[in-house]
Amino acid sequence: MNSRDKEIGYWDFWNIKSRLGALDPTAAQVGEVISGEMLSLSISNPRFLEVGCGTGWMAEQCVRRGGYLGLDLSPKAIEVAQKRVPGARFCVTDFVTWDPKVERFDIL
């Protein structure tokens, strides 16, 4: 198994085992702060890019405000995220090598 496969395996395990239940208090607090900041911005219909979106818990907040694309290395996490937030777009990819083509985002 190469190092990339090991990394993907780690994130598959971490996302599925650690994030399918309720968020831990620290993650929930971070999510509340980020959501508050997003709501305070005066951008109409913003386009969000989330790198390391995991199982989509933050996507639920973002997609209510505008367009959303979540990236993650974990195929298992993306599978959960797509079911959790059908109105959002998700992609299994490595952000370091990802080519956004002509897409533009307002909030990263």
C-alpha positions in Angstrom: 0.0 0.0 0.0 1.4 3.4 -1.0 1.4 6.5 1.2 -1.6 8.1 -0.6 -3.7 4.9 -0.1 -2.7 5.0 3.6 -3.8 8.6 3.9 -7.1 7.9 2.2 -7.6 4.9 4.5 -6.9 7.0 7.5 -9.4 9.7 6.5 -12.0 7.0 5.6 -11.6 5.6 9.1 -11.6 8.9 10.9 -14.6 10.4 9.1 -16.8 7.3 9.3 -15.9 6.3 12.8 -15.6 9.7 14.4 -18.1 11.9 12.5 -21.3 9.9 11.9 -22.7 10.6 15.3 -23.1 14.0 17.0 -20.3 16.4 16.6 -17.9 16.8 19.5 -18.4 20.0 21.4 -15.3 21.7 20.0 -16.3 21.0 16.4 -19.8 22.2 17.0 -18.5 25.4 18.5 -16.2 26.0 15.5 -19.2 25.4 13.2 -21.3 27.9 15.0 -18.5 30.5 14.8 -18.0 29.9 11.1 -21.7 30.0 10.4 -22.0 33.3 12.2 -19.2 34.8 10.2 -20.8 33.6 7.0 -24.1 35.2 7.9 -22.4 38.5 8.6 -20.9 38.7 5.1 -22.8 40.9 2.6 -22.4 38.6 -0.4 -25.6 37.5 -2.1 -25.7 33.9 -3.1 -22.0 33.2 -2.2 -20.1 30.2 -3.7 -18.4 28.1 -1.0 -15.4 25.8 -1.4 -14.7 23.6 1.6 -11.4 21.6 1.5 -11.6 18.6 3.8 -15.4 18.6 4.0 -15.6 15.1 5.6 -19.2 13.9 5.9 -20.7 17.2 5.1 -21.6 18.7 8.5 -20.5 22.2 7.4 -22.1 21.8 4.0 -25.5 21.8 5.6 -24.9 25.4 6.8 -23.3 26.6 3.5 -25.8 25.2 1.1 -28.6 27.3 2.8 -26.8 30.5 1.8 -25.5 29.7 -1.7 -23.6 27.3 -4.0 -21.3 24.8 -2.4 -18.5 22.4 -3.4 -16.8 20.1 -0.8 -13.6 18.3 -1.5 -12.2 15.4 0.5 -9.8 12.5 0.1 -12.2 10.0 1.6 -14.6 8.3 -0.8 -16.5 7.0 2.2 -17.0 10.4 3.7 -18.1 11.9 0.4 -20.6 9.1 0.0 -22.1 10.0 3.4 -22.0 13.7 2.6 -23.9 13.3 -0.7 -26.7 11.5 1.1 -26.6 14.0 4.0 -26.8 17.1 1.8 -28.2 16.3 -1.6 -28.3 20.0 -2.6 -24.5 20.3 -2.4 -21.8 19.1 -4.7 -18.9 17.0 -3.5 -15.8 15.6 -5.1 -13.3 13.0 -4.0 -9.9 14.6 -4.8 -6.7 15.8 -3.4 -6.8 19.6 -3.1 -3.1 19.8 -3.8 -3.5 18.4 -7.3 -7.1 19.5 -7.9 -7.7 21.7 -10.9 -10.7 23.9 -10.4 -10.7 24.8 -14.1 -12.8 27.9 -14.5 -14.8 27.7 -11.2 -14.6 30.6 -8.9 -15.5 30.8 -5.2 -16.3 33.6 -2.9 -15.6 31.8 0.4 -12.9 29.2 0.9 
